[in-house]
Each structure stands twice: as structure tokens, then as C-alpha cells.
Amino acid sequence: MRALMTATLALLLGAGQSAWSGECRQALRPLLLTPTPPAAALAEVRVLCRSEADAGDADALYQLALFHLGLGGEWQPEAAIPMIREAAAAGVPEAQYWLAWQHESGELLAHDDVAAVDWYRRAANANHRLANARLAQAHAKGELGLAADALQAAEFRAREARCLRREQESAGR
């Protein structure tokens, strides 16, 4: 469980979504960077995320799902997965990547390479750097049921590099 939680948080922090929705993500991010965030702060942010999710913010819904995946000590993947699916269907790239990752190698969803590739592509099309990196690797090595294709691998590597540049620019580096 701890490894899954750590990996989930790494996905959240490593992806660098370019457009932040509402205040939920902005309030949650510093807490994710804290080894042991204060319970009161987590509770406050959870209320904020719930409010935004209830108002229809799909990104806030995804952030709220993280609470069910170990953030703050709660482990209820059966509550998180439907929230993540809804956020992914609404176009949240991190949720799309999470579903792809879980379909590929996670403990929470059935292994399904076709579904994994579909969700990786959706996330990659939304400029999710890690999704582009995974598709580049899959095309280079012929993984996930894809034929080895150096041209496709190069295209996804170029997209990954563009995503990284955007992330660095937005971080002021």
C-alpha cells in the first residue's frame, strides 16, 4: 500500500499539468511535498477539494480521490477508482495517466494493454509528459501490444521533451 501511495503521489507531482483548476490543486500540492502533512491542513484542503468537485471541477475530483488512496492515512481504492474514472473521462490528464498505469502494471485494476495504451494516448494528447515517455518506450521496444516503431518512438520522445520544456518554463527554471 505504501508503495502504491508513493507512486501515486509521484505521478501527481511529476506530471506537471499546465492549467490548474480552482484552488484545490494549488492548496494540495505543498502538502504533498511535505513528508508528514498536518492532519488539520489535509482536512481543510479536503473540504476545499470536495466543494470544488461538487461544483463540477473534474481536476478537484481527481485530487479528492488521492485522499482515498492513502493521503492522510485513508485507504479506500473502491471509493477512489470511480472518481478517477470520472475525472479521466472529463479530460484530466493525470487521471488518464493513473488509469493507464494501473491497467499496465498496477494492483488496483485488471491488466489490460489495450486500455492502458488508450489511456496513455489520451493523456499524451493532453501533453502529459510521463504518458509521452511511456508511449515512446513502448513504441521503441514493441511493448503493450504495440509494434516496434522507431518513428513513433521519436515522435513521442519529441513530445515528451516539449512537455518538459513547458514544465521548466512554468516553474521559472
CYANA upper distance limits for C-alpha pairs under 8 A (distance plus 0.5 A):
  1 MET  CA      5 MET  CA      6.67
  1 MET  CA     70 GLY  CA      8.30
  2 ARG  CA      6 THR  CA      6.59
  2 ARG  CA     70 GLY  CA      8.22
  3 ALA  CA      7 ALA  CA      6.55
  4 LEU  CA      8 THR  CA      6.50
  5 MET  CA      9 LEU  CA      6.68
  5 MET  CA     69 LEU  CA      6.71
  5 MET  CA     70 GLY  CA      6.13
  5 MET  CA     71 LEU  CA      7.92
  6 THR  CA     10 ALA  CA      6.60
  7 ALA  CA     11 LEU  CA      6.67
  8 THR  CA     12 LEU  CA      6.80
  8 THR  CA     66 LEU  CA      8.38
  8 THR  CA     69 LEU  CA      8.44
  8 THR  CA     98 TRP  CA      8.12
  9 LEU  CA     13 LEU  CA      6.69
  9 LEU  CA     32 LEU  CA      7.55
 10 ALA  CA     14 GLY  CA      6.16
 11 LEU  CA     15 ALA  CA      6.46
 11 LEU  CA     94 GLU  CA      7.93
 11 LEU  CA     98 TRP  CA      8.06
 12 LEU  CA     16 GLY  CA      8.17
 12 LEU  CA     94 GLU  CA      7.18
 13 LEU  CA     29 ARG  CA      8.16
 13 LEU  CA     32 LEU  CA      8.49
 14 GLY  CA    130 LEU  CA      8.19
 15 ALA  CA     94 GLU  CA      7.43
 15 ALA  CA    128 HIS  CA      6.52
 15 ALA  CA    129 ARG  CA      6.46
 15 ALA  CA    130 LEU  CA      6.74
 16 GLY  CA    128 HIS  CA      7.97
 16 GLY  CA    129 ARG  CA      8.23
 16 GLY  CA    167 GLU  CA      6.54
 17 GLN  CA     93 PRO  CA      7.92
 17 GLN  CA     94 GLU  CA      7.98
 17 GLN  CA    128 HIS  CA      7.50
 18 SER  CA    167 GLU  CA      7.97
 18 SER  CA    170 SER  CA      8.42
 20 TRP  CA     25 ARG  CA      7.13
 20 TRP  CA     26 GLN  CA      7.79
 21 SER  CA     25 ARG  CA      7.38
 21 SER  CA     57 ASP  CA      7.68
 21 SER  CA     59 ASP  CA      6.76
 21 SER  CA     60 ALA  CA      7.69
 22 GLY  CA     26 GLN  CA      8.16
 22 GLY  CA     52 GLU  CA      7.60
 22 GLY  CA     57 ASP  CA      8.20
 22 GLY  CA     60 ALA  CA      8.05
 23 GLU  CA     27 ALA  CA      6.49
 23 GLU  CA     48 LEU  CA      8.06
 23 GLU  CA     49 CYS  CA      8.38
 24 CYS  CA     28 LEU  CA      6.51
 24 CYS  CA     45 VAL  CA      7.09
 24 CYS  CA     48 LEU  CA      6.41
 24 CYS  CA     49 CYS  CA      5.38
 24 CYS  CA     52 GLU  CA      7.70
 24 CYS  CA     60 ALA  CA      6.38
 24 CYS  CA     63 GLN  CA      7.87
 25 ARG  CA     29 ARG  CA      6.45
 25 ARG  CA     49 CYS  CA      8.40
 25 ARG  CA     59 ASP  CA      8.24
 25 ARG  CA     60 ALA  CA      7.28
 25 ARG  CA     63 GLN  CA      7.22
 26 GLN  CA     30 PRO  CA      8.14
 27 ALA  CA     31 LEU  CA      7.96
 27 ALA  CA     45 VAL  CA      6.84
 28 LEU  CA     32 LEU  CA      6.91
 28 LEU  CA     42 LEU  CA      8.25
 28 LEU  CA     45 VAL  CA      6.78
 28 LEU  CA     63 GLN  CA      8.36
 29 ARG  CA     33 LEU  CA      7.10
 30 PRO  CA     34 THR  CA      7.10
 31 LEU  CA     37 PRO  CA      5.97
 31 LEU  CA     41 ALA  CA      8.38
 31 LEU  CA     42 LEU  CA      7.88
 32 LEU  CA     37 PRO  CA      7.85
 37 PRO  CA     41 ALA  CA      7.63
 37 PRO  CA     42 LEU  CA      7.39
 37 PRO  CA     72 GLY  CA      8.41
 38 PRO  CA     42 LEU  CA      6.88
 39 ALA  CA     43 ALA  CA      6.61
 39 ALA  CA     72 GLY  CA      7.33
 40 ALA  CA     44 GLU  CA      6.68
 41 ALA  CA     45 VAL  CA      6.71
 42 LEU  CA     46 ARG  CA      6.48
 42 LEU  CA     72 GLY  CA      7.33
 43 ALA  CA     47 VAL  CA      6.85
 44 GLU  CA     48 LEU  CA      6.99
 45 VAL  CA     49 CYS  CA      6.58
 46 ARG  CA     50 ARG  CA      6.52
 46 ARG  CA     64 LEU  CA      7.05
 46 ARG  CA     67 PHE  CA      8.16
 47 VAL  CA     51 SER  CA      6.65
 48 LEU  CA     52 GLU  CA      6.80
 49 CYS  CA     53 ALA  CA      6.44
 49 CYS  CA     60 ALA  CA      5.72
 49 CYS  CA     61 LEU  CA      7.46
 49 CYS  CA     63 GLN  CA      7.43
 49 CYS  CA     64 LEU  CA      6.26
 50 ARG  CA     54 ASP  CA      6.45
 50 ARG  CA     60 ALA  CA      7.74
 50 ARG  CA     61 LEU  CA      7.70
 50 ARG  CA     64 LEU  CA      7.02
 51 SER  CA     55 ALA  CA      6.79
 52 GLU  CA     56 GLY  CA      7.07
 52 GLU  CA     57 ASP  CA      6.00
 52 GLU  CA     60 ALA  CA      6.37
 52 GLU  CA     61 LEU  CA      8.15
 53 ALA  CA     57 ASP  CA      5.23
 53 ALA  CA     58 ALA  CA      6.73
 53 ALA  CA     59 ASP  CA      8.08
 53 ALA  CA     60 ALA  CA      5.52
 53 ALA  CA     61 LEU  CA      5.22
 53 ALA  CA     64 LEU  CA      8.21
 57 ASP  CA     61 LEU  CA      6.94
 58 ALA  CA     62 TYR  CA      6.90
 58 ALA  CA     86 GLU  CA      7.96
 58 ALA  CA     87 ALA  CA      5.35
 58 ALA  CA     90 ALA  CA      6.85
 58 ALA  CA     91 GLY  CA      8.44
 58 ALA  CA     92 VAL  CA      7.26
 59 ASP  CA     63 GLN  CA      6.81
 59 ASP  CA     87 ALA  CA      6.93
 59 ASP  CA     92 VAL  CA      6.47
 60 ALA  CA     64 LEU  CA      6.49
 61 LEU  CA     65 ALA  CA      6.77
 61 LEU  CA     83 MET  CA      6.74
 61 LEU  CA     84 ILE  CA      7.85
 61 LEU  CA     87 ALA  CA      6.81
 62 TYR  CA     66 LEU  CA      7.34
 62 TYR  CA     83 MET  CA      6.88
 62 TYR  CA     84 ILE  CA      5.94
 62 TYR  CA     87 ALA  CA      6.22
 62 TYR  CA     92 VAL  CA      8.23
 62 TYR  CA     95 ALA  CA      6.85
 63 GLN  CA     67 PHE  CA      8.00
 64 LEU  CA     68 HIS  CA      7.99
 65 ALA  CA     69 LEU  CA      7.19
 65 ALA  CA     79 ALA  CA      8.01
 65 ALA  CA     80 ALA  CA      5.09
 65 ALA  CA     81 ILE  CA      7.97
 65 ALA  CA     83 MET  CA      6.49
 65 ALA  CA     84 ILE  CA      6.97
 66 LEU  CA     70 GLY  CA      7.29
 66 LEU  CA     71 LEU  CA      6.42
 66 LEU  CA     80 ALA  CA      7.56
 67 PHE  CA     71 LEU  CA      4.95
 67 PHE  CA     72 GLY  CA      6.88
 67 PHE  CA     73 GLY  CA      8.43
 67 PHE  CA     74 GLU  CA      6.88
 67 PHE  CA     75 TRP  CA      8.38
 67 PHE  CA     80 ALA  CA      8.48
 68 HIS  CA     74 GLU  CA      5.95
 68 HIS  CA     75 TRP  CA      5.79
 68 HIS  CA     76 GLN  CA      5.34
 68 HIS  CA     77 PRO  CA      6.45
 68 HIS  CA     79 ALA  CA      6.99
 68 HIS  CA     80 ALA  CA      5.85
 69 LEU  CA     74 GLU  CA      7.02
 69 LEU  CA     75 TRP  CA      5.64
 69 LEU  CA     76 GLN  CA      6.64
 69 LEU  CA     77 PRO  CA      6.25
 69 LEU  CA     80 ALA  CA      7.11
 70 GLY  CA     74 GLU  CA      5.26
 70 GLY  CA     75 TRP  CA      5.39
 70 GLY  CA     76 GLN  CA      8.29
 76 GLN  CA     80 ALA  CA      7.01
 77 PRO  CA     81 ILE  CA      6.35
 77 PRO  CA    108 LEU  CA      7.96
 78 GLU  CA     82 PRO  CA      7.86
 79 ALA  CA     83 MET  CA      7.56
 80 ALA  CA     84 ILE  CA      6.67
 81 ILE  CA     85 ARG  CA      6.58
 82 PRO  CA     86 GLU  CA      6.66
 83 MET  CA     87 ALA  CA      6.71
 84 ILE  CA     88 ALA  CA      6.49
 84 ILE  CA     95 ALA  CA      5.99
 84 ILE  CA     96 GLN  CA      8.47
 84 ILE  CA     98 TRP  CA      8.48
 84 ILE  CA     99 LEU  CA      8.13
 85 ARG  CA     89 ALA  CA      6.59
 85 ARG  CA     95 ALA  CA      7.58
 85 ARG  CA     96 GLN  CA      8.29
 85 ARG  CA     99 LEU  CA      7.91
 86 GLU  CA     90 ALA  CA      6.73
 87 ALA  CA     91 GLY  CA      6.96
 87 ALA  CA     92 VAL  CA      6.03
 87 ALA  CA     95 ALA  CA      6.54
 87 ALA  CA     96 GLN  CA      8.40
 88 ALA  CA     92 VAL  CA      5.51
 88 ALA  CA     93 PRO  CA      7.16
 88 ALA  CA     94 GLU  CA      8.13
 88 ALA  CA     95 ALA  CA      5.24
 88 ALA  CA     96 GLN  CA      5.18
 88 ALA  CA     99 LEU  CA      8.37
 89 ALA  CA     96 GLN  CA      8.24
 91 GLY  CA     96 GLN  CA      7.91
 91 GLY  CA    126 ALA  CA      8.50
 92 VAL  CA     96 GLN  CA      6.84
 92 VAL  CA    123 ALA  CA      8.35
 93 PRO  CA     97 TYR  CA      6.59
 93 PRO  CA    122 ARG  CA      7.83
 93 PRO  CA    123 ALA  CA      5.11
 93 PRO  CA    124 ALA  CA      8.28
 93 PRO  CA    126 ALA  CA      6.54
 93 PRO  CA    127 ASN  CA      8.30
 93 PRO  CA    128 HIS  CA      6.68
 94 GLU  CA     98 TRP  CA      6.57
 94 GLU  CA    123 ALA  CA      7.59
 94 GLU  CA    128 HIS  CA      7.82
 95 ALA  CA     99 LEU  CA      6.78
 96 GLN  CA    100 ALA  CA      6.79
 96 GLN  CA    119 TRP  CA      5.80
 96 GLN  CA    120 TYR  CA      7.31
 96 GLN  CA    122 ARG  CA      7.21
 96 GLN  CA    123 ALA  CA      5.92
 97 TYR  CA    101 TRP  CA      6.56
 97 TYR  CA    119 TRP  CA      6.77
 97 TYR  CA    120 TYR  CA      6.22
 97 TYR  CA    123 ALA  CA      6.18
 97 TYR  CA    128 HIS  CA      8.26
 97 TYR  CA    130 LEU  CA      8.37
 97 TYR  CA    131 ALA  CA      6.77
 98 TRP  CA    102 GLN  CA      6.61
 99 LEU  CA    103 HIS  CA      6.57
 99 LEU  CA    116 ALA  CA      7.60
 99 LEU  CA    119 TRP  CA      7.04
100 ALA  CA    104 GLU  CA      6.60
100 ALA  CA    115 ALA  CA      7.28
100 ALA  CA    116 ALA  CA      4.54
100 ALA  CA    117 VAL  CA      7.23
100 ALA  CA    118 ASP  CA      7.98
100 ALA  CA    119 TRP  CA      5.41
100 ALA  CA    120 TYR  CA      5.95
101 TRP  CA    105 SER  CA      6.53
101 TRP  CA    106 GLY  CA      6.76
101 TRP  CA    116 ALA  CA      7.15
101 TRP  CA    120 TYR  CA      8.46
102 GLN  CA    106 GLY  CA      4.32
102 GLN  CA    107 GLU  CA      7.19
102 GLN  CA    108 LEU  CA      6.86
102 GLN  CA    109 LEU  CA      6.11
102 GLN  CA    110 ALA  CA      8.27
102 GLN  CA    111 HIS  CA      8.04
102 GLN  CA    116 ALA  CA      8.21
103 HIS  CA    109 LEU  CA      6.05
103 HIS  CA    110 ALA  CA      6.36
103 HIS  CA    111 HIS  CA      5.27
103 HIS  CA    112 ASP  CA      5.73
103 HIS  CA    113 ASP  CA      7.22
103 HIS  CA    115 ALA  CA      7.06
103 HIS  CA    116 ALA  CA      5.64
104 GLU  CA    111 HIS  CA      6.07
104 GLU  CA    112 ASP  CA      6.73
104 GLU  CA    113 ASP  CA      6.41
104 GLU  CA    116 ALA  CA      6.02
104 GLU  CA    144 LEU  CA      8.30
105 SER  CA    111 HIS  CA      7.08
106 GLY  CA    110 ALA  CA      8.49
106 GLY  CA    111 HIS  CA      8.12
112 ASP  CA    116 ALA  CA      6.63
113 ASP  CA    117 VAL  CA      6.58
113 ASP  CA    144 LEU  CA      5.66
113 ASP  CA    145 GLY  CA      7.04
114 VAL  CA    118 ASP  CA      6.73
114 VAL  CA    144 LEU  CA      7.92
114 VAL  CA    145 GLY  CA      7.97
115 ALA  CA    119 TRP  CA      6.68
116 ALA  CA    120 TYR  CA      6.51
116 ALA  CA    144 LEU  CA      8.25
117 VAL  CA    121 ARG  CA      6.50
117 VAL  CA    135 LEU  CA      8.22
117 VAL  CA    144 LEU  CA      7.44
118 ASP  CA    122 ARG  CA      6.82
119 TRP  CA    123 ALA  CA      6.68
120 TYR  CA    124 ALA  CA      6.45
120 TYR  CA    131 ALA  CA      5.67
120 TYR  CA    132 ASN  CA      8.04
120 TYR  CA    134 ARG  CA      8.16
120 TYR  CA    135 LEU  CA      7.49
121 ARG  CA    125 ASN  CA      6.47
121 ARG  CA    131 ALA  CA      7.59
121 ARG  CA    132 ASN  CA      8.29
121 ARG  CA    135 LEU  CA      8.08
122 ARG  CA    126 ALA  CA      6.98
123 ALA  CA    127 ASN  CA      7.08
123 ALA  CA    128 HIS  CA      5.87
123 ALA  CA    131 ALA  CA      6.44
123 ALA  CA    132 ASN  CA      8.45
124 ALA  CA    128 HIS  CA      5.43
124 ALA  CA    129 ARG  CA      7.37
124 ALA  CA    130 LEU  CA      8.35
124 ALA  CA    131 ALA  CA      5.50
124 ALA  CA    132 ASN  CA      5.50
127 ASN  CA    132 ASN  CA      8.02
127 ASN  CA    159 ARG  CA      8.07
127 ASN  CA    160 GLU  CA      8.39
127 ASN  CA    163 CYS  CA      6.61
128 HIS  CA    132 ASN  CA      6.94
128 HIS  CA    160 GLU  CA      8.38
128 HIS  CA    163 CYS  CA      7.49
129 ARG  CA    133 ALA  CA      6.75
129 ARG  CA    159 ARG  CA      8.13
129 ARG  CA    160 GLU  CA      5.51
129 ARG  CA    161 ALA  CA      8.34
129 ARG  CA    163 CYS  CA      5.83
129 ARG  CA    164 LEU  CA      7.10
130 LEU  CA    134 ARG  CA      6.60
130 LEU  CA    160 GLU  CA      7.82
131 ALA  CA    135 LEU  CA      6.67
132 ASN  CA    136 ALA  CA      6.58
132 ASN  CA    156 PHE  CA      5.74
132 ASN  CA    157 ARG  CA      7.23
132 ASN  CA    159 ARG  CA      6.92
132 ASN  CA    160 GLU  CA      5.71
133 ALA  CA    137 GLN  CA      6.78
133 ALA  CA    156 PHE  CA      7.09
133 ALA  CA    157 ARG  CA      6.70
133 ALA  CA    160 GLU  CA      6.27
134 ARG  CA    138 ALA  CA      6.58
135 LEU  CA    139 HIS  CA      6.51
135 LEU  CA    153 ALA  CA      7.60
135 LEU  CA    156 PHE  CA      6.94
136 ALA  CA    140 ALA  CA      6.55
136 ALA  CA    152 GLN  CA      7.48
136 ALA  CA    153 ALA  CA      4.63
136 ALA  CA    154 ALA  CA      7.25
136 ALA  CA    155 GLU  CA      7.97
136 ALA  CA    156 PHE  CA      5.32
136 ALA  CA    157 ARG  CA      6.10
137 GLN  CA    141 LYS  CA      6.57
137 GLN  CA    143 GLU  CA      8.18
137 GLN  CA    153 ALA  CA      7.08
138 ALA  CA    142 GLY  CA      5.94
138 ALA  CA    143 GLU  CA      4.95
138 ALA  CA    144 LEU  CA      6.76
138 ALA  CA    146 LEU  CA      7.29
138 ALA  CA    148 ALA  CA      8.05
138 ALA  CA    153 ALA  CA      8.09
139 HIS  CA    143 GLU  CA      7.10
139 HIS  CA    146 LEU  CA      6.73
139 HIS  CA    147 ALA  CA      7.01
139 HIS  CA    148 ALA  CA      5.49
139 HIS  CA    149 ASP  CA      5.73
139 HIS  CA    150 ALA  CA      7.25
139 HIS  CA    152 GLN  CA      6.73
139 HIS  CA    153 ALA  CA      5.48
140 ALA  CA    148 ALA  CA      5.86
140 ALA  CA    149 ASP  CA      6.33
140 ALA  CA    150 ALA  CA      6.02
140 ALA  CA    152 GLN  CA      8.29
140 ALA  CA    153 ALA  CA      5.66
141 LYS  CA    148 ALA  CA      5.99
142 GLY  CA    146 LEU  CA      5.66
142 GLY  CA    147 ALA  CA      5.20
142 GLY  CA    148 ALA  CA      4.42
142 GLY  CA    149 ASP  CA      7.78
143 GLU  CA    147 ALA  CA      7.82
143 GLU  CA    148 ALA  CA      8.06
149 ASP  CA    153 ALA  CA      6.69
150 ALA  CA    154 ALA  CA      6.58
151 LEU  CA    155 GLU  CA      6.78
152 GLN  CA    156 PHE  CA      6.77
153 ALA  CA    157 ARG  CA      6.67
154 ALA  CA    158 ALA  CA      6.65
155 GLU  CA    159 ARG  CA      6.79
156 PHE  CA    160 GLU  CA      6.56
157 ARG  CA    161 ALA  CA      6.71
158 ALA  CA    162 ARG  CA      6.83
159 ARG  CA    163 CYS  CA      6.73
160 GLU  CA    164 LEU  CA      6.73
161 ALA  CA    165 ARG  CA      6.73
162 ARG  CA    166 ARG  CA      6.79
163 CYS  CA    167 GLU  CA      6.71
164 LEU  CA    168 GLN  CA      6.64
165 ARG  CA    169 GLU  CA      6.59
166 ARG  CA    170 SER  CA      6.59
167 GLU  CA    171 ALA  CA      6.66
168 GLN  CA    172 GLY  CA      6.73
168 GLN  CA    173 ARG  CA      5.73
169 GLU  CA    173 ARG  CA      6.24
